[in-house]
Amino acid sequence: MLWRRLLHMGAPVVDLTYRIDRLPEPGGESLASEAAVTPGGGFNMMAAARAAGLSVACGGRVGSGPNGEMLLAALAAAGIPLIAPRARWADSGSCVVLVTPDGERSFVSHPGAEGRIESPDLADLRPAAGDVVFVSGYTLAYPGAAPALAGWVAALSAAVPLAFDPGPLVGRIAPDRLSAVLARIEWLGCSAAEATAMTGAAVPEEAAEALRARGCRNIAVRDGARGCLIVPRGGPARRVPGFRVPVVDTNGAGDTHFGAFLAELGRGASPEAAARYANAAAALSVMRQGGAAAPADADIRAFASSGAG
C-alpha cells in the first residue's frame, strides 16, 4: 500500500481558540485565560501528514478575505499547494474552540466558502498517479457542498485509494450518502464516539465489525489513551496500545493521528506499525497547544522507540 501524495479534499478554516476553566452554564459566561487565532479544520490533518513526510495538496475550498489570506499563508509555509479554485465571493469559515483544563475541546463552527461547492468547482481536480484522496465528513455534512463532493467521489476510478474521516458532524450526513462513501473507501479513520454514532454499537470492536458489514475495507478507530483499533480487510481486529502522556490540548489530535497514519502507510508500513506511529504522533500533539501542533517525523520515531507509555 504505497502512495506519494495526499490529495486532501477537506477545507482549512480559522480556529478561534479560548482556554477556559469550565464550559459556561446556559446563559452564563466563562473567562478565557488565553486566546489564539490560528489555522485549523482541514489544515490540521494536512499539516500533520506533511510534517510526517508525505507530500500534500489541498483540493478544498479557500475563500477570499482575512481568513482566506491567513489560510493561504499557512498552506504556503507548510509547503502545501492549493490546487482548487479559490472562492472570490466569500471568506473561509471559522470555528470557536473551547479548551478546558483537562484538554478536552468543544466546537462551534460557522462554515464559509467551504460550505458551498458546485460540481464545476471540482471538474479540474483529478487525482494523480500515486495519490491517496481524503474526504472529510464536514464537507459531506454541508448541504451546499455535499452533493457536488459525493458526485465527484462516485466518479473516481476504483483504482484511486480513498480515505475518509466522518468527524463530529457524522449525524448530519445523509444516510444514503454516508453508506455510499463507506462502501467505496480504502481506509476509514474515526473516533470511538463516531464509530458508535454510525452503528449504535458502544464497544469499538462491535462498531468496527458493524462498519465492516457495511462494506468498509479497512478501519482505524481512535480510542484516546487506549490507542487505536485496527480492523484490516480480511483479518481480525487488533488493538495497538497508545501512550499515556500529560494532556494539554486535544484539539487536532484525531487529525494528527490520521494524517500521520496515512503518511506511514504510504511508505509501506503495516497497518499495525502505522497505528503505533500515529499513536505516538497524537500523543506528542496533545502535549502541545493548538490544533496544528503536528510533530515532525524524526520526533515521532524517537518518541515511539523510547518506550514511553
N, C-alpha and C positions, 0 to 999 in steps of 0.2 A: 504494500500500500504506500506508494510514493507519489508525492506531488511537490511542485516547486513554488507555487504561489497560492495565497488565499485571496479569492475574489469575494469581498465582503459586501453583501447586498443590503446590510442594515445601514442606519444613518447615525452619524455623531450628533450629539446635542450638547448644550451647555448645562453643566451642573451648578446649581446654587446650593452650596453645602453649608449647613449650620450644625455645630456641635452643641447639643443641649443636655441639661441634666435629666430631663424626662420629657416625654411627649405631653403636650398640654391637654387638659381636660376639655371637653366640648365647651366652647365659649370662653376658654381660658387662654393663657399665654405662657410661654417659656422664654427665658433669656438665653441667647447663644453666647458661649464663651469664645467661640471662633467662627469665622465665616470666610468662605472662599468661593471664587467663581472660576471654574476650570472646565476643560473639555470633558465630556462624559458620553453616556449612551454607547452607541456602537464604537466610539473611539477607544473605549477601554479594551475591548477584545482585539481590535486591530493593533493597538499599541503592544498588547501582551504577545501576540503572535510575532510581531516584528522584533520585539526585544528577545524573544526566544529563537530568533534566527530565520524565520520564514518570511519570504517576500510577500507583501500585501498590497492590494489595490482596493480603493474604495469605490464601490458601484452604487452607493446610497446617495440620497438627495442632500445637498448642502444649499442653504438659502443665501440671500443677499441681505446684509445688514450687520450690525455689531456681532451677533452670534456667529453668523456665517464667516465673517472675517477672522474671528478667533479660531474657529474650527479649521479653516483653510491653513492658517499659520501653524496650527498644531500638527496637522497632517503632513505638511511640508517638513517641519522639524523632525518628525519621526521617519521621514523617508517613505511616506505612503502617498502615492499619486491619486488624485480624484479623477476617475475616468468617466463618471456620469455627467450629463449636462447639469449645470448649476441653475437652480431656480432663481429667476430675476424678479419674481412677483411677491416673494415673501421671505422673511428671515427664517433661520433654523429655530427649532423649538428649544425648550428648556425643561429642566427637572429640578424641583426642590428636593434636596436630600437632607433628612433629619437624622443625625447620628447621635445615639445615646451612649452613656459611659461603658456599656457592655459591648460596644462596637456594632450593635445592630443598627440597620438603616431602614427608614421608611421613605417612600417616594410620593411626590405629586408631580405628574408630568403635564406639560402643555405642548402638544405637537405643533410644529410649524410647517415649513415647506416639506419636511419628510412625511407628513401625513397626507399629502396629495401627490399621487403618481398616476400617470396615464400610460397606456401601452406604448405610444410613440416615444415616450421618455426612455424606454428600455430597448428600443429597436436596435440600437447600435452596440449594445452591451452583449458581447459574446465571449464566453469563456475560451481561454487559450489552452493549447495542449499543456497538460501538467498542472492545471488549476484544480483546486477544490473550492466549491462555491458554498458560501454560508448565507443562510436565510434566517432572519430574525422574526420571532413571534410578534414583536411590536408592530412591524410593518404589516403583517398579516392580520393584525387586530384593528388597524386603522381603516375605517370604511372607505375613505378616499384613496387608499393606496393598495388595499388587499387584492381587489380583482386583477389589477394590472400585474402585480408581482406573482400571484398564483398562476396567471396565464403564461407568464414568462417562464416560471419553473416547469409548468406542464410541457412546454415546447422544447426544453433542454434535451439533448441527446442522452440516452440511457447510459452512455459511457462516461458522462460527467459525474464525478462524485459530489454529492450534496450533503452538507451538514446543516443541522437545524437546532436552535435553542428556542423553546417556546416562550420563555420569560414569564414574568408575573402576570401579564395580561392574557395568559393562555385561555382563560374562561371566556374571553371576548372574541376569540377566533371562531368563525362559523364552523360547526362540526364537520360538515362535508369537506370544507377546505382543509381543516386540520387532518382529517383522515387521508386525504389525497397526498398531502405532504409527508405524513408519517410513512406511507407505503412506498414513497419514492426515495427517501433519503438513505445515504450510506451510514451516517452517524447521527444519532440523537444525543445531545448533551443537555441535561436538565437537572434541576434540584430535586430532592426527595419530595418537597411540597408540590412542585409542578408535576411530578410523576403521579402523585396522588390526585391532583386536580384533573388529570387526563383520564384516570382509570377508576377512581374511587377506592383504590386499594391503599391502605395506610402503611403497609410494610413495603419498603423499597424493592425487595426481591419479588414480592407478589405483583407490584405495579409494573416492574420490568417485564415479567412474564406476560402480563396482560398487554403491554405495548408490543411485545414480540408477536403475540397472537394477532395484532392489528397490522402486521406487516413490517415492523421495524427490523432492519437487518442487524444493526449493531447499536448498543445503548451504553451510555455512561451516565450514571446517576450520582450526582454530587450529594454527599451526606455530611457536610460540615466537618468537624474534627474526626468523625468516624472514617473519613476518607471517601472512597469512590467505589461504586458497584459497577463492574464491567460485565456486560452480557454480550459476548461476541456471537456472530452468526454461527449457528450450528453447535455452539459449545455451552457449557454450564456457566452460571453466574459466578463471578469471583469478586471477593472483597479485597481492595487494595487499601491498606491502612493509611490513615492520614497522619498529620504531625500536630502535636499539641503545643501551641505557642500562645504567648500573651496577645490578646486581640485588641487592636486599636480601632480598626475601621473595616467592616466587611463589605463596604461599597465596592463593587467591581471585582470581588473575589471570584464569583462564578464566571465572569468574562475572562479573567486572567486564567482560570483553570482550563476553560475550553480552548482559548487561544493557544496556550502552551501545549495542551493535549494534541491539538491538530498539528502544531509545529513538529512535535516529536514523532507523531505517526508518519508525517510526511517525510521524515528522514529514514523511515523503515523500521522503527521500533515496534515491538509487540504492543498490543493494547494495554497489557498489564504494566509494562515498562513506561509507556506513555502516561498512564494514570499516576504512577508514582512520581514521575517528573512533574505532572500537572499539580498533584497534591503539594509538592514542595513549592512550586510557583505560587499557588494560592496561599500557602502558609506564610510565605515571605510577604505577600501583598497585604494580608490582614494585620501585619505588624507595622504597616505604614499608613499614613493618612492619604485619602484621595482615591477615587475610583480608578485612575490611570496610573496606579503605583506598581506597574508590572516590573518584575526583576529581570535582569539580563541572564542570558543562557549560562554564563560561567557561574553566576551566583546561585542559580537553581541547581546546577550539578554539584557544586560544593556543598550546598545545604543538604541535598538528597543523599549524598555519600557520607555525611558527617555522623549519621546515626541518630540525629535529633528525632525526637518523637517516638 
